[in-house]
Amino acid sequence: QQQVKQSPQSLIVQKGGISIINCAYENTAFDYFPWYQQFPGKGPALLIAIRPDVSEKKEGRFTISFNKSAKQFSLHIMDSQPGDSATYFCAAKGNTGFQKLVFGTGTRLLVSP
Amino acid sequence: NAGVTQTPKFQVLKTGQSMTLQCAQDMNHEYMSWYRQDPGMGLRLIHYSVGAGITDQGEVPNGYNVSRSTTEDFPLRLLSAAPSQTSVYFCASSSAADTQYFGPGTRLTVL
């Protein structure tokens, strides 16, 4: 049973456009929601993360929007660039000690020049 | 600081063979994990460790063994490889601060 559902599976955006990836979770005990970026042949790398005490977090062109009541969170990439072309994973975990990180299935983003 | 290192980068095995995937980290992290990545399925946790001498099963542990004799190393053993274990394997480490740092991965093919 998948605990974090991610959509879309793939996304094509023109350079300069906004890329939006959505995730929904089921477990209300989750309290840490990271997004990972993965380039081909590389391991995932943390891009940005949020905790449910805030509704939005912005780092440069990347923003996480969080809706606790709907149990949804999304990644927005503003002014998308060809260098942003990668696979993006959302994830979630609980709040104490080592809690297992549960990943979404990933979104392959292609930003066309 | 090398971060998380994994060896080998690529491996081809025949069904029934055994092998060990190596993982090491130099960040003095308590927590280490092994994931497998398959198309359309994201990353799934195989085994994890919360410190030297302590390991536990993740979501997909069958066919894999782990041990953690030191803080730095966390090898993953395939006792009798099966084609279903063809995947990309990632090791990760973290402190209590949540951020998991991933290694570059090992691409394994089992024929």
Backbone of each chain as ProteinMPNN parsed JSONL, in Angstrom:
{"seq_chain_A": "QQQVKQSPQSLIVQKGGISIINCAYENTAFDYFPWYQQFPGKGPALLIAIRPDVSEKKEGRFTISFNKSAKQFSLHIMDSQPGDSATYFCAAKGNTGFQKLVFGTGTRLLVSP", "coords_chain_A": {"N_chain_A": [[0.845, -1.192, 0.0], [0.677, 2.045, -1.043], [1.893, 4.862, 0.538], [2.444, 7.447, -0.063], [1.351, 9.324, -2.649], [2.16, 10.345, -5.863], [2.014, 12.773, -8.449], [2.262, 14.47, -11.653], [3.292, 11.518, -13.539], [5.095, 12.101, -15.512], [6.352, 15.132, -16.978], [6.313, 17.867, -19.132], [7.706, 20.968, -19.688], [7.93, 24.272, -20.873], [10.874, 26.266, -21.245], [11.274, 28.746, -18.793], [8.719, 28.508, -17.853], [6.308, 27.347, -15.341], [6.764, 24.623, -13.267], [4.859, 22.092, -11.803], [4.434, 19.771, -9.286], [2.665, 17.27, -7.643], [1.828, 15.833, -4.454], [0.292, 13.455, -2.283], [-0.53, 12.312, 0.956], [-1.141, 9.73, 3.423], [-0.735, 9.026, 6.074], [-1.199, 10.489, 9.105], [0.712, 10.86, 10.991], [3.032, 11.607, 9.8], [5.544, 14.069, 9.642], [7.506, 15.414, 8.322], [8.511, 16.513, 5.254], [10.202, 16.017, 2.547], [11.631, 16.973, -0.638], [13.248, 15.37, -3.255], [15.795, 15.56, -5.734], [16.835, 14.018, -8.674], [19.355, 13.315, -10.922], [20.129, 11.672, -14.039], [21.865, 8.642, -13.559], [22.829, 9.346, -11.091], [22.661, 9.632, -7.46], [19.714, 10.367, -5.466], [19.225, 13.741, -4.353], [18.743, 15.964, -1.672], [16.421, 18.535, -2.132], [14.592, 20.473, -1.149], [12.732, 20.947, 1.865], [9.903, 20.576, 4.1], [8.083, 21.252, 7.109], [4.982, 20.553, 8.821], [4.162, 22.824, 10.227], [4.222, 25.125, 8.833], [2.843, 26.693, 5.883], [4.043, 27.149, 3.53], [7.191, 27.069, 1.887], [10.041, 28.575, 0.62], [12.804, 28.398, -1.527], [14.926, 29.993, -3.363], [14.159, 29.406, -6.692], [12.482, 27.373, -6.106], [9.61, 26.149, -4.502], [7.746, 24.853, -1.82], [4.425, 24.02, -1.291], [2.096, 23.484, 1.267], [-0.639, 21.669, 2.454], [-2.18, 20.93, 5.171], [-4.716, 20.046, 6.081], [-5.813, 18.856, 3.845], [-3.975, 16.951, 3.427], [-1.903, 17.161, 1.538], [0.863, 18.087, -0.53], [2.966, 20.152, -2.529], [5.362, 20.757, -5.135], [6.688, 23.581, -6.573], [8.306, 24.84, -9.35], [9.644, 27.669, -10.318], [10.161, 29.742, -13.241], [11.309, 27.694, -14.901], [14.18, 25.848, -15.947], [16.296, 24.354, -18.493], [18.304, 22.926, -17.165], [16.975, 22.033, -14.951], [15.821, 19.728, -15.633], [15.105, 16.562, -14.651], [14.498, 13.797, -12.398], [12.022, 13.982, -9.954], [11.334, 13.362, -6.594], [8.887, 13.121, -4.112], [8.635, 12.798, -0.552], [8.015, 11.397, 2.723], [8.065, 11.334, 6.317], [7.995, 10.196, 9.744], [8.278, 11.654, 13.077], [10.17, 11.057, 15.079], [13.341, 9.96, 16.126], [14.807, 7.458, 14.063], [12.765, 7.399, 11.535], [11.09, 5.699, 9.0], [11.688, 6.717, 5.722], [9.312, 7.438, 3.36], [8.749, 7.155, -0.024], [7.388, 8.891, -2.877], [6.415, 7.882, -6.231], [7.846, 9.23, -8.132], [8.534, 11.879, -10.505], [9.209, 12.559, -13.79], [10.754, 15.232, -15.083], [10.938, 17.301, -17.89], [12.415, 20.039, -19.245], [11.923, 22.032, -21.879], [14.031, 23.726, -24.242]], "CA_chain_A": [[0.0, 0.0, 0.0], [1.524, 3.217, -1.191], [1.487, 5.861, 1.508], [2.625, 8.763, -0.664], [0.977, 9.265, -4.058], [2.768, 11.462, -6.572], [1.574, 12.976, -9.838], [2.128, 13.447, -12.68], [4.422, 10.621, -13.715], [6.047, 12.845, -16.327], [5.933, 16.513, -17.173], [7.128, 18.651, -20.063], [7.457, 22.394, -19.467], [8.818, 25.132, -21.662], [11.808, 27.122, -20.495], [10.632, 29.927, -18.25], [7.403, 28.165, -17.327], [6.209, 26.86, -13.965], [6.568, 23.177, -13.133], [4.132, 21.792, -10.57], [4.348, 18.338, -8.989], [1.796, 17.123, -6.484], [1.884, 14.615, -3.652], [-0.706, 13.299, -1.235], [-0.123, 11.289, 1.917], [-2.24, 9.162, 4.189], [-0.4, 8.861, 7.487], [-1.203, 11.789, 9.782], [1.89, 10.941, 11.859], [4.146, 12.19, 9.054], [5.72, 15.489, 9.945], [8.664, 15.942, 7.593], [8.162, 16.277, 3.855], [11.274, 16.497, 1.67], [11.643, 16.709, -2.073], [14.567, 15.003, -3.741], [16.05, 15.739, -7.168], [17.774, 12.991, -9.125], [19.808, 13.352, -12.306], [20.445, 10.327, -14.533], [23.121, 8.056, -13.116], [23.22, 9.896, -9.791], [21.762, 9.383, -6.357], [18.828, 11.493, -5.131], [19.792, 14.781, -3.492], [17.704, 16.793, -1.061], [16.211, 19.817, -2.804], [13.91, 21.368, -0.224], [11.88, 20.174, 2.763], [8.982, 21.386, 4.885], [7.363, 20.645, 8.228], [3.586, 20.976, 8.704], [3.814, 24.028, 10.97], [4.15, 26.232, 7.879], [2.089, 26.32, 4.692], [4.844, 27.362, 2.339], [8.62, 27.306, 2.079], [10.628, 28.952, -0.652], [14.246, 28.481, -1.618], [15.228, 30.353, -4.74], [13.049, 29.185, -7.626], [11.731, 26.197, -5.66], [8.671, 26.417, -3.413], [6.831, 23.789, -1.383], [3.154, 24.424, -0.701], [1.652, 22.389, 2.129], [-2.022, 21.766, 2.907], [-2.279, 19.891, 6.187], [-6.072, 19.493, 6.173], [-6.026, 18.004, 2.675], [-2.865, 15.989, 3.401], [-1.283, 17.29, 0.234], [1.926, 19.057, -0.661], [3.367, 20.256, -3.923], [6.602, 21.446, -5.475], [6.582, 24.514, -7.688], [9.585, 25.322, -9.868], [9.402, 28.89, -11.092], [11.166, 30.035, -14.267], [11.978, 26.413, -15.124], [15.334, 25.875, -16.839], [16.683, 23.015, -18.978], [19.1, 22.276, -16.123], [16.073, 21.454, -13.947], [15.348, 18.436, -16.15], [15.532, 15.53, -13.701], [13.368, 13.121, -11.757], [11.748, 14.543, -8.636], [10.617, 12.482, -5.68], [8.455, 13.606, -2.819], [8.779, 11.791, 0.488], [7.447, 11.772, 4.018], [8.484, 10.48, 7.427], [7.531, 10.563, 11.07], [8.978, 12.742, 13.754], [11.078, 10.723, 16.18], [14.411, 9.015, 15.845], [14.83, 7.054, 12.672], [11.479, 7.012, 10.982], [11.326, 5.299, 7.628], [11.33, 7.694, 4.698], [8.441, 6.827, 2.359], [8.886, 7.942, -1.241], [6.465, 8.802, -3.992], [6.935, 7.099, -7.35], [8.715, 10.044, -8.957], [8.056, 12.618, -11.684], [10.293, 12.889, -14.702], [10.539, 16.57, -15.635], [11.749, 17.737, -19.021], [12.222, 21.453, -19.571], [12.376, 22.213, -23.262], [14.71, 25.015, -24.433]], "C_chain_A": [[0.879, 1.24, 0.0], [1.024, 4.311, -0.275], [1.648, 7.278, 0.983], [2.361, 8.623, -2.163], [1.455, 10.526, -4.755], [2.242, 11.53, -7.995], [2.078, 14.319, -10.339], [3.36, 12.546, -12.74], [5.514, 11.295, -14.54], [5.454, 14.203, -16.671], [6.884, 17.188, -18.152], [6.713, 20.111, -19.933], [8.416, 23.176, -20.354], [9.703, 25.953, -20.74], [11.109, 28.4, -20.073], [9.274, 29.668, -17.633], [7.465, 27.676, -15.888], [5.952, 25.352, -13.992], [5.893, 22.917, -11.793], [3.989, 20.275, -10.425], [3.597, 18.191, -7.668], [1.991, 15.793, -5.772], [0.795, 14.628, -2.598], [-0.277, 12.165, -0.324], [-1.307, 10.855, 2.753], [-1.979, 9.187, 5.698], [-0.296, 10.216, 8.181], [-0.037, 11.934, 10.763], [3.111, 11.496, 11.119], [4.299, 13.659, 9.44], [6.972, 16.087, 9.314], [8.479, 15.535, 6.14], [9.247, 16.857, 2.954], [10.979, 16.222, 0.204], [13.087, 16.429, -2.464], [14.62, 15.173, -5.257], [17.098, 14.702, -7.575], [18.078, 13.165, -10.61], [20.197, 11.95, -12.745], [21.819, 9.855, -14.073], [23.617, 8.545, -11.769], [22.242, 9.459, -8.711], [20.857, 10.581, -6.113], [19.529, 12.462, -4.196], [18.664, 15.646, -2.956], [17.642, 18.147, -1.738], [15.641, 20.846, -1.835], [12.995, 20.505, 0.643], [11.016, 21.113, 3.596], [8.422, 20.571, 6.036], [5.96, 21.24, 8.247], [3.201, 22.205, 9.519], [3.806, 25.272, 10.089], [3.439, 25.763, 6.617], [2.903, 26.482, 3.411], [6.295, 27.579, 2.723], [9.233, 27.539, 0.71], [12.14, 28.991, -0.543], [14.596, 28.738, -3.081], [14.005, 30.18, -5.637], [12.132, 28.032, -7.199], [10.871, 26.543, -4.439], [7.879, 25.154, -3.112], [5.594, 24.469, -0.821], [2.587, 23.234, 0.048], [0.242, 22.65, 2.616], [-2.286, 20.621, 3.874], [-3.66, 19.252, 6.217], [-6.367, 18.551, 5.011], [-4.991, 16.897, 2.574], [-2.221, 15.957, 2.017], [-0.137, 18.294, 0.306], [2.432, 19.028, -2.098], [4.669, 21.038, -4.044], [6.333, 22.324, -6.69], [7.991, 24.949, -8.081], [9.277, 26.504, -10.775], [10.507, 29.075, -12.121], [11.991, 28.772, -14.567], [13.054, 26.522, -16.206], [15.665, 24.462, -17.332], [17.51, 22.239, -17.957], [18.267, 21.693, -15.002], [15.547, 20.092, -14.39], [15.959, 17.311, -15.326], [14.284, 14.785, -13.249], [13.235, 13.662, -10.337], [10.909, 13.568, -7.826], [10.145, 13.274, -4.469], [8.598, 12.459, -1.822], [8.155, 12.304, 1.777], [7.975, 10.827, 5.083], [7.932, 11.023, 8.733], [8.54, 11.405, 11.808], [9.951, 12.338, 14.846], [12.122, 9.708, 15.732], [14.508, 8.707, 14.369], [13.444, 6.592, 12.274], [11.678, 6.761, 9.493], [10.818, 6.358, 6.66], [10.535, 6.972, 3.62], [8.425, 7.73, 1.132], [7.655, 7.813, -2.14], [7.158, 8.092, -5.155], [7.764, 7.916, -8.327], [8.015, 10.706, -10.129], [9.258, 12.972, -12.535], [9.957, 14.211, -15.376], [11.49, 16.831, -16.786], [11.407, 19.194, -19.31], [12.805, 21.69, -20.957], [12.943, 23.618, -23.461], [13.845, 26.049, -25.157]], "O_chain_A": [[1.697, 1.458, 0.894], [-0.158, 4.654, -0.309], [1.054, 8.211, 1.523], [3.065, 7.891, -2.859], [1.19, 11.638, -4.299], [2.048, 10.512, -8.659], [2.302, 15.226, -9.537], [4.355, 12.8, -12.061], [6.704, 11.089, -14.301], [4.239, 14.399, -16.659], [8.103, 17.092, -18.017], [5.536, 20.452, -20.049], [9.565, 22.783, -20.552], [9.33, 26.286, -19.615], [10.441, 29.056, -20.873], [8.733, 30.539, -16.951], [8.539, 27.601, -15.292], [5.034, 24.878, -14.661], [6.307, 23.459, -10.768], [3.49, 19.593, -11.32], [3.869, 18.904, -6.703], [2.278, 14.77, -6.393], [0.423, 15.683, -2.084], [0.277, 11.167, -0.786], [-2.341, 11.521, 2.789], [-2.904, 9.35, 6.493], [0.6, 11.002, 7.875], [0.177, 13.016, 11.309], [4.118, 11.819, 11.749], [3.317, 14.393, 9.55], [7.438, 17.147, 9.732], [8.31, 14.355, 5.832], [9.222, 18.045, 2.632], [10.18, 15.351, -0.136], [14.012, 17.138, -2.068], [13.633, 14.959, -5.961], [18.115, 14.534, -6.904], [17.173, 13.164, -11.445], [20.56, 11.122, -11.91], [22.808, 10.578, -14.186], [24.72, 8.191, -11.35], [21.145, 8.981, -9.0], [21.191, 11.697, -6.51], [20.328, 12.059, -3.351], [17.746, 16.015, -3.688], [18.656, 18.825, -1.902], [16.157, 21.958, -1.723], [12.534, 19.451, 0.204], [11.345, 22.285, 3.779], [8.303, 19.349, 5.947], [5.764, 22.341, 7.731], [2.035, 22.599, 9.513], [3.428, 26.352, 10.542], [3.432, 24.57, 6.314], [2.504, 26.012, 2.345], [6.597, 28.191, 3.748], [8.976, 26.795, -0.236], [12.693, 29.544, 0.408], [14.567, 27.834, -3.916], [12.945, 30.744, -5.368], [11.128, 27.755, -7.855], [11.345, 27.147, -3.478], [7.403, 24.472, -4.019], [5.688, 25.371, 0.011], [2.589, 22.112, -0.458], [-0.049, 23.728, 3.133], [-2.575, 19.497, 3.466], [-3.769, 18.035, 6.365], [-7.087, 17.565, 5.172], [-5.111, 16.006, 1.733], [-2.024, 14.901, 1.417], [-0.167, 19.231, 1.104], [2.337, 18.013, -2.788], [5.022, 21.852, -3.191], [5.816, 21.859, -7.706], [8.774, 25.375, -7.232], [8.72, 26.346, -11.861], [11.638, 28.633, -11.921], [13.22, 28.792, -14.494], [12.873, 27.185, -17.227], [15.348, 23.482, -16.658], [17.419, 21.013, -17.896], [18.784, 20.936, -14.18], [14.903, 19.387, -13.613], [17.176, 17.13, -15.307], [13.167, 15.098, -13.662], [14.223, 13.781, -9.613], [9.914, 13.025, -8.305], [10.922, 14.015, -3.868], [8.673, 11.293, -2.21], [7.814, 13.48, 1.902], [8.293, 9.672, 4.803], [7.466, 12.16, 8.809], [9.546, 11.824, 11.236], [10.518, 13.216, 15.496], [11.814, 8.73, 15.049], [14.317, 9.583, 13.525], [13.013, 5.501, 12.648], [12.359, 7.527, 8.812], [9.685, 6.83, 6.759], [11.019, 6.006, 3.03], [8.127, 8.92, 1.23], [6.98, 6.784, -2.163], [8.336, 7.745, -5.072], [8.332, 7.355, -9.264], [7.045, 10.182, -10.676], [10.205, 13.604, -12.067], [8.999, 14.303, -16.143], [12.696, 16.611, -16.673], [10.256, 19.533, -19.583], [14.01, 21.566, -21.176], [12.41, 24.587, -22.921], [14.289, 27.175, -25.384]]}, "seq_chain_B": "NAGVTQTPKFQVLKTGQSMTLQCAQDMNHEYMSWYRQDPGMGLRLIHYSVGAGITDQGEVPNGYNVSRSTTEDFPLRLLSAAPSQTSVYFCASSSAADTQYFGPGTRLTVL", "coords_chain_B": {"N_chain_B": [[35.851, 15.49, 2.422], [34.145, 12.712, 1.528], [31.518, 11.94, 1.634], [28.854, 9.79, 1.005], [29.842, 6.721, -0.149], [29.757, 4.173, -2.643], [30.362, 0.868, -3.737], [30.387, -1.928, -6.006], [30.02, 0.177, -8.991], [28.664, -0.901, -11.106], [27.298, -4.143, -11.685], [27.095, -7.475, -12.792], [25.385, -10.418, -12.31], [24.938, -13.979, -12.13], [22.017, -15.981, -11.779], [21.588, -17.197, -8.52], [24.147, -16.688, -7.632], [26.206, -15.086, -5.13], [26.789, -11.915, -3.566], [28.321, -8.908, -2.265], [27.322, -5.649, -1.682], [28.987, -2.687, -1.213], [29.023, -0.021, 1.17], [29.924, 3.104, 2.431], [30.341, 5.777, 4.78], [31.516, 9.015, 5.664], [30.664, 10.889, 7.461], [30.052, 10.56, 10.052], [27.498, 9.701, 10.683], [24.638, 8.453, 12.418], [22.525, 6.935, 11.373], [21.918, 4.612, 8.796], [20.936, 3.429, 5.581], [19.532, 1.159, 3.163], [18.256, 1.27, -0.081], [16.213, 0.228, -2.833], [15.745, 1.01, -6.24], [13.31, 0.989, -8.585], [11.808, 1.158, -11.839], [9.017, 3.32, -11.938], [8.341, 2.82, -9.326], [9.49, 4.28, -7.347], [11.668, 4.768, -4.533], [12.433, 2.115, -2.447], [12.646, 0.951, 0.853], [15.063, -1.275, 2.039], [16.746, -2.402, 4.157], [17.725, -1.047, 7.329], [19.815, 0.837, 9.626], [20.28, 1.934, 12.931], [22.498, 2.442, 14.31], [25.832, 1.29, 15.151], [25.914, -2.189, 15.232], [23.171, -2.47, 15.311], [20.423, -3.325, 13.453], [17.607, -3.332, 11.188], [14.599, -4.443, 9.499], [13.31, -3.188, 6.407], [10.899, -2.204, 4.002], [11.122, -4.058, 1.898], [12.72, -6.592, 2.558], [13.353, -9.253, 1.945], [15.633, -11.697, 0.821], [17.915, -10.298, 1.192], [20.69, -9.451, 3.296], [22.065, -7.638, 6.072], [24.659, -6.016, 7.981], [26.157, -4.154, 10.667], [28.983, -3.296, 11.698], [30.661, -1.202, 12.212], [30.477, 2.405, 12.579], [30.886, 3.621, 10.154], [30.519, 1.824, 7.973], [28.234, -0.111, 5.997], [27.378, -2.796, 4.721], [25.556, -4.536, 2.127], [24.235, -7.687, 1.589], [23.621, -10.055, -0.898], [22.391, -13.166, -0.867], [21.673, -15.296, -2.55], [21.354, -14.593, -5.61], [18.575, -13.371, -7.518], [16.641, -12.924, -10.548], [14.655, -11.029, -9.986], [15.889, -9.272, -8.336], [17.256, -7.525, -9.845], [18.11, -4.237, -10.182], [18.548, -0.782, -9.197], [20.624, 0.099, -6.621], [20.688, 2.023, -3.716], [22.549, 3.498, -1.147], [22.144, 5.249, 1.899], [22.772, 7.844, 4.297], [22.201, 9.398, 7.487], [21.817, 11.904, 10.04], [20.222, 12.691, 13.159], [18.957, 14.852, 12.187], [17.297, 14.59, 10.041], [17.843, 14.98, 7.157], [18.628, 12.889, 4.523], [21.483, 11.571, 3.035], [22.425, 10.459, -0.065], [24.234, 7.839, -1.696], [26.032, 7.262, -4.843], [24.953, 5.058, -6.087], [24.475, 1.582, -7.103], [24.29, -0.293, -9.941], [22.655, -3.173, -10.563], [22.478, -6.187, -12.313], [20.81, -9.19, -12.712], [21.14, -12.209, -14.199]], "CA_chain_B": [[34.64, 14.748, 2.778], [33.644, 11.974, 0.371], [30.088, 11.731, 1.77], [28.481, 8.38, 0.954], [30.437, 6.056, -1.3], [29.245, 2.83, -2.915], [31.065, 0.064, -4.731], [30.814, -1.367, -7.285], [29.026, 1.002, -9.675], [27.898, -1.813, -11.948], [27.577, -5.546, -11.423], [26.239, -8.468, -13.437], [25.448, -11.699, -11.615], [24.08, -15.054, -12.593], [21.078, -16.454, -10.757], [22.166, -18.079, -7.518], [25.419, -16.177, -7.122], [26.12, -14.167, -3.999], [27.704, -10.785, -3.622], [28.142, -7.862, -1.259], [27.403, -4.26, -2.109], [29.643, -1.945, -0.149], [28.605, 1.355, 1.427], [30.672, 3.746, 3.507], [30.11, 7.222, 4.919], [32.53, 9.656, 6.508], [30.018, 12.027, 8.117], [29.764, 10.145, 11.423], [26.05, 9.606, 10.842], [24.137, 7.281, 13.146], [21.566, 6.152, 10.622], [22.245, 4.241, 7.422], [19.825, 2.704, 4.962], [19.643, 0.661, 1.798], [17.047, 1.357, -0.882], [16.284, -0.179, -4.221], [14.95, 1.873, -7.102], [12.792, 0.313, -9.766], [10.986, 2.082, -12.627], [7.625, 3.481, -11.553], [8.069, 2.419, -7.944], [10.207, 5.126, -6.409], [12.715, 4.105, -3.754], [11.861, 1.284, -1.389], [13.614, 0.664, 1.903], [15.372, -2.698, 2.182], [17.166, -2.543, 5.545], [18.317, 0.159, 7.863], [20.547, 0.69, 10.877], [20.257, 3.159, 13.747], [23.791, 2.549, 14.969], [26.66, 0.091, 15.04], [25.364, -3.371, 15.884], [21.7, -2.446, 15.323], [19.818, -3.272, 12.124], [16.194, -3.722, 11.157], [14.07, -4.625, 8.159], [12.47, -2.175, 5.811], [9.699, -2.615, 3.269], [11.376, -5.187, 0.992], [13.97, -7.165, 3.06], [13.594, -10.651, 1.583], [16.741, -11.966, -0.091], [19.03, -9.412, 1.53], [21.156, -9.381, 4.676], [22.945, -6.519, 6.388], [25.293, -5.955, 9.29], [26.77, -2.839, 10.888], [30.009, -3.495, 12.729], [31.252, 0.107, 12.491], [29.611, 3.532, 12.216], [31.13, 4.057, 8.783], [30.236, 0.859, 6.916], [26.929, -0.786, 6.051], [27.293, -3.613, 3.509], [24.321, -5.256, 1.794], [24.568, -8.976, 1.009], [22.653, -10.872, -1.62], [22.86, -14.513, -0.584], [21.44, -16.12, -3.733], [20.723, -13.583, -6.456], [17.454, -13.742, -8.379], [16.363, -11.858, -11.528], [13.812, -9.993, -9.374], [16.748, -8.338, -7.617], [17.799, -6.562, -10.796], [17.643, -2.941, -9.722], [19.593, 0.152, -8.799], [20.652, 0.11, -5.163], [21.24, 3.233, -3.122], [22.807, 3.581, 0.275], [21.96, 6.605, 2.407], [23.074, 8.031, 5.713], [21.614, 10.605, 8.049], [21.861, 12.117, 11.48], [18.862, 12.896, 13.645], [18.428, 16.076, 11.58], [16.375, 14.217, 8.974], [18.32, 14.926, 5.787], [19.344, 11.682, 4.127], [22.443, 11.774, 1.959], [22.48, 9.247, -0.851], [25.396, 7.519, -2.494], [25.817, 7.329, -6.287], [24.194, 3.904, -6.55], [25.04, 0.401, -7.76], [23.328, -0.87, -10.896], [22.826, -4.627, -10.525], [21.699, -7.01, -13.239], [20.883, -10.621, -12.412], [20.711, -12.945, -15.402]], "C_chain_B": [[34.05, 14.045, 1.56], [32.132, 11.8, 0.445], [29.787, 10.24, 1.861], [29.07, 7.768, -0.313], [29.89, 4.637, -1.413], [30.128, 2.15, -3.949], [30.419, -1.312, -4.826], [29.744, -0.446, -7.869], [28.108, 0.142, -10.538], [28.276, -3.248, -11.581], [26.584, -6.407, -12.193], [26.465, -9.799, -12.736], [24.618, -12.731, -12.353], [23.17, -15.473, -11.442], [21.763, -17.44, -9.824], [23.501, -17.609, -6.96], [25.176, -15.246, -5.939], [27.086, -13.015, -4.214], [27.378, -9.811, -2.502], [28.303, -6.508, -1.904], [27.952, -3.454, -0.925], [29.099, -0.512, -0.058], [29.42, 1.895, 2.587], [30.33, 5.228, 3.548], [31.12, 7.787, 5.909], [31.975, 10.875, 7.233], [29.639, 11.723, 9.563], [28.262, 10.093, 11.71], [25.657, 8.331, 11.566], [23.354, 6.34, 12.232], [22.081, 5.864, 9.212], [21.149, 3.334, 6.88], [20.227, 2.186, 3.594], [18.274, 0.735, 1.142], [17.291, 0.678, -2.223], [15.336, 0.713, -5.026], [14.588, 1.12, -8.365], [11.866, 1.265, -10.509], [9.541, 2.107, -12.149], [7.307, 3.144, -10.111], [8.804, 3.267, -6.925], [11.337, 4.364, -5.735], [12.039, 3.349, -2.612], [12.956, 0.85, -0.42], [13.804, -0.843, 2.071], [15.697, -3.023, 3.645], [17.707, -1.209, 6.023], [19.002, -0.139, 9.189], [20.524, 2.013, 11.628], [21.545, 3.319, 14.549], [24.557, 1.251, 14.814], [26.046, -1.044, 15.855], [23.856, -3.467, 15.883], [21.175, -2.314, 13.896], [18.363, -3.704, 12.212], [15.728, -3.773, 9.71], [13.255, -3.436, 7.715], [11.278, -2.794, 5.115], [9.913, -3.888, 2.452], [12.658, -5.918, 1.399], [14.324, -8.556, 2.529], [14.691, -10.795, 0.536], [17.983, -11.145, 0.194], [19.392, -9.528, 3.02], [22.048, -8.169, 4.863], [23.583, -6.742, 7.745], [25.918, -4.577, 9.429], [27.751, -2.983, 12.046], [30.698, -2.186, 13.087], [30.249, 1.198, 12.108], [29.705, 3.828, 10.725], [30.561, 3.124, 7.709], [28.901, 0.145, 7.102], [26.768, -1.614, 4.778], [25.95, -4.331, 3.368], [24.7, -6.539, 1.077], [23.375, -9.598, 0.305], [23.146, -12.308, -1.521], [22.753, -15.432, -1.796], [20.634, -15.258, -4.715], [19.629, -14.167, -7.344], [17.199, -12.616, -9.371], [15.505, -10.725, -10.961], [14.619, -8.968, -8.588], [17.513, -7.413, -8.566], [17.218, -5.192, -10.48], [18.838, -2.012, -9.584], [19.506, 0.297, -7.285], [21.347, 1.371, -4.667], [21.412, 3.053, -1.625], [22.638, 5.026, 0.695], [22.365, 6.663, 3.865], [22.454, 9.333, 6.192], [21.909, 10.684, 9.541], [20.417, 12.293, 11.937], [18.207, 14.114, 13.007], [17.639, 15.82, 10.307], [16.969, 14.082, 7.581], [19.084, 13.643, 5.522], [20.231, 12.005, 2.941], [22.63, 10.444, 1.241], [23.821, 9.09, -1.546], [25.053, 7.533, -3.973], [25.099, 6.12, -6.875], [25.037, 2.795, -7.145], [23.957, -0.177, -8.663], [23.609, -2.357, -11.016], [21.9, -5.295, -11.523], [21.903, -8.468, -12.877], [20.302, -11.383, -13.6], [20.129, -14.302, -15.053]], "O_chain_B": [[33.516, 14.697, 0.662], [31.505, 11.535, -0.581], [30.37, 9.519, 2.67], [28.819, 8.249, -1.418], [29.599, 3.986, -0.409], [30.581, 2.773, -4.909], [29.94, -1.824, -3.815], [28.667, -0.31, -7.288], [26.92, 0.43, -10.677], [29.417, -3.53, -11.215], [25.39, -6.111, -12.242], [27.6, -10.25, -12.589], [23.708, -12.39, -13.109], [23.526, -15.329, -10.273], [22.424, -18.383, -10.259], [23.938, -18.092, -5.916], [24.089, -14.694, -5.774], [28.068, -13.13, -4.947], [26.318, -9.874, -1.88], [29.292, -6.244, -2.587], [27.45, -3.534, 0.196], [28.765, 0.113, -1.064], [29.587, 1.223, 3.605], [30.068, 5.856, 2.522], [31.523, 7.12, 6.862], [32.723, 11.789, 7.58], [28.983, 12.53, 10.221], [27.812, 10.394, 12.816], [26.252, 7.272, 11.364], [23.497, 5.119, 12.303], [22.607, 6.745, 8.531], [20.521, 2.576, 7.62], [21.141, 2.707, 2.955], [17.267, 0.324, 1.719], [18.427, 0.569, -2.684], [14.273, 1.111, -4.549], [15.457, 0.673, -9.113], [11.206, 2.095, -9.884], [8.914, 1.062, -11.974], [6.145, 3.173, -9.705], [8.734, 2.978, -5.73], [11.893, 3.425, -6.305], [11.183, 3.887, -1.91], [14.043, 0.438, -0.826], [12.837, -1.59, 2.224], [15.007, -3.818, 4.283], [18.097, -0.355, 5.226], [18.81, -1.195, 9.792], [20.721, 3.077, 11.041], [21.663, 4.227, 15.372], [24.001, 0.236, 14.395], [25.703, -0.869, 17.024], [23.301, -4.438, 16.397], [21.444, -1.325, 13.214], [17.942, -4.35, 13.172], [16.369, -3.225, 8.814], [12.6, -2.767, 8.515], [10.717, -3.786, 5.58], [9.002, -4.705, 2.322], [13.626, -5.871, 0.641], [15.47, -8.991, 2.651], [14.687, -10.118, -0.492], [18.995, -11.285, -0.493], [18.522, -9.68, 3.878], [22.709, -7.724, 3.924], [23.114, -7.546, 8.55], [26.181, -3.906, 8.431], [27.394, -2.815, 13.213], [31.269, -2.075, 14.172], [29.283, 0.933, 11.393], [28.723, 4.238, 10.105], [30.162, 3.591, 6.642], [28.495, -0.16, 8.224], [26.089, -1.18, 3.847], [25.304, -4.681, 4.355], [25.406, -6.5, 0.069], [22.27, -9.657, 0.844], [24.213, -12.631, -2.041], [23.639, -16.252, -2.039], [19.406, -15.203, -4.656], [19.734, -15.286, -7.847], [17.508, -11.461, -9.076], [15.616, -9.583, -11.407], [14.098, -7.917, -8.216], [18.33, -6.607, -8.122], [16.003, -4.997, -10.504], [19.982, -2.4, -9.822], [18.441, 0.585, -6.739], [22.43, 1.735, -5.125], [20.538, 2.528, -0.935], [22.955, 5.936, -0.072], [22.309, 5.662, 4.58], [22.213, 10.25, 5.407], [22.205, 9.687, 10.2], [19.49, 12.061, 11.161], [17.031, 14.385, 13.253], [17.345, 16.76, 9.568], [16.624, 13.135, 6.874], [20.063, 13.34, 6.203], [19.798, 12.626, 1.97], [22.952, 9.43, 1.861], [24.46, 10.069, -1.932], [23.904, 7.788, -4.334], [24.681, 6.15, -8.033], [26.149, 3.018, -7.623], [22.859, -0.505, -8.214], [24.663, -2.761, -11.507], [20.703, -5.013, -11.576], [23.037, -8.93, -12.75], [19.134, -11.222, -13.954], [19.722, -15.047, -15.945]]}, "name": "protein", "num_of_chains": 2, "seq": "QQQVKQSPQSLIVQKGGISIINCAYENTAFDYFPWYQQFPGKGPALLIAIRPDVSEKKEGRFTISFNKSAKQFSLHIMDSQPGDSATYFCAAKGNTGFQKLVFGTGTRLLVSPNAGVTQTPKFQVLKTGQSMTLQCAQDMNHEYMSWYRQDPGMGLRLIHYSVGAGITDQGEVPNGYNVSRSTTEDFPLRLLSAAPSQTSVYFCASSSAADTQYFGPGTRLTVL"}
